[in-house]
Amino acid sequence: MSLSIEVMRDCASNFGIFRVESASSKGKFYTVTFHGSEGQPFCDCPSYKYSQDGHCKHIAAVWNGACMYNPQWCDGHKPVIHTPIGFNYDAFADEPCPACGGKTVYVRRAV
């Protein structure tokens, strides 16, 4: 089996920083940070801190409500409910995301 390295474009939301409002405390927000399609997402809520599997409802809300386009496994979620307030990545591609029209980033993957 041979592998090759391919350059692809993902929606920058995969590297996004999001603010998600608490469902139980209106006006309270948590920060959810994604680190690319291969990285573990992070949330600053108490549930994430004590989670055994590294997930919480805020991460799930962003995952299901942000674009997250990736040509290998996600055509982009619609409608886009959560948009990033920032990114933990600074090298954006010139072409827009084919799913949401937002920023994209180049990624290298073994295929």
C-alpha positions as CSV (number, residue, x, y, z in Angstrom):
1,M,0.0,0.0,0.0
2,S,1.5,3.3,-1.0
3,L,0.6,6.7,0.4
4,S,0.9,10.1,-1.1
5,I,0.8,13.5,0.5
6,E,-2.0,15.7,-0.9
7,V,-2.7,19.4,-0.3
8,M,-6.3,20.1,0.4
9,R,-8.4,23.1,1.6
10,D,-10.5,22.9,4.7
11,C,-12.9,25.5,6.0
12,A,-11.0,27.6,8.5
13,S,-13.8,26.8,11.0
14,N,-11.8,23.6,11.7
15,F,-9.2,25.9,13.3
16,G,-11.8,28.2,14.8
17,I,-12.4,29.8,18.2
18,F,-16.1,30.0,19.1
19,R,-18.2,31.6,21.8
20,V,-21.1,29.4,22.9
21,E,-23.8,30.5,25.3
22,S,-24.6,28.3,28.3
23,A,-28.0,26.6,28.0
24,S,-28.5,26.8,31.8
25,S,-27.1,30.3,32.5
26,K,-28.2,32.9,30.0
27,G,-25.5,35.5,29.4
28,K,-22.7,33.1,30.3
29,F,-20.5,32.0,27.4
30,Y,-17.8,29.3,27.0
31,T,-15.0,29.3,24.5
32,V,-14.6,26.3,22.2
33,T,-11.4,25.9,20.2
34,F,-10.8,23.6,17.3
35,H,-7.3,22.6,16.3
36,G,-7.8,21.2,12.8
37,S,-9.5,18.0,11.7
38,E,-6.8,15.9,13.4
39,G,-6.6,17.8,16.7
40,Q,-8.7,17.5,19.9
41,P,-11.2,20.3,20.4
42,F,-11.2,22.2,23.7
43,C,-13.9,23.9,25.8
44,D,-13.4,26.0,29.0
45,C,-16.6,24.7,30.6
46,P,-16.7,22.6,33.7
47,S,-18.2,19.6,31.9
48,Y,-15.2,19.4,29.6
49,K,-12.8,19.7,32.5
50,Y,-14.3,16.7,34.1
51,S,-15.1,14.8,31.0
52,Q,-13.7,11.3,30.5
53,D,-13.9,11.5,26.7
54,G,-12.9,15.1,26.0
55,H,-16.3,16.3,24.8
56,C,-19.1,18.5,26.0
57,K,-22.4,19.9,24.7
58,H,-20.7,23.1,23.6
59,I,-18.2,21.2,21.4
60,A,-21.1,19.2,20.0
61,A,-23.1,22.4,19.3
62,V,-20.2,23.9,17.4
63,W,-19.5,20.7,15.5
64,N,-23.1,20.5,14.4
65,G,-23.6,24.3,13.8
66,A,-20.3,25.5,12.2
67,C,-19.4,24.8,8.6
68,M,-16.4,22.4,9.3
69,Y,-16.0,21.6,5.5
70,N,-13.3,19.1,4.9
71,P,-13.1,17.5,1.4
72,Q,-12.5,14.0,2.9
73,W,-15.3,13.7,5.3
74,C,-17.6,16.7,5.7
75,D,-19.5,18.6,3.0
76,G,-20.1,21.5,5.4
77,H,-23.0,21.7,7.9
78,K,-26.0,23.8,7.0
79,P,-27.3,26.0,8.3
80,V,-24.2,27.6,9.8
81,I,-25.2,28.7,13.2
82,H,-21.8,29.2,14.8
83,T,-19.1,31.3,13.1
84,P,-15.6,31.7,14.5
85,I,-14.7,34.8,16.6
86,G,-11.1,34.0,15.7
87,F,-8.7,31.4,14.5
88,N,-5.7,29.6,15.9
89,Y,-4.2,29.5,12.4
90,D,-2.8,32.4,10.4
91,A,-2.1,31.1,6.8
92,F,-5.3,31.3,4.9
93,A,-5.8,30.2,1.3
94,D,-7.0,32.6,-1.3
95,E,-10.1,30.6,-2.3
96,P,-13.2,30.7,-0.2
97,C,-14.8,27.7,1.4
98,P,-17.0,25.9,-1.2
99,A,-19.7,25.2,1.5
100,C,-20.0,28.5,3.5
101,G,-17.9,31.1,1.5
102,G,-15.7,31.8,4.5
103,K,-11.9,31.5,4.9
104,T,-10.0,28.3,4.0
105,V,-6.7,26.9,5.0
106,Y,-4.4,24.5,3.2
107,V,-3.7,21.2,4.9
108,R,-1.5,18.3,3.9
109,R,-2.9,14.8,4.3
110,A,-1.7,11.3,3.6
111,V,-4.0,9.6,1.2
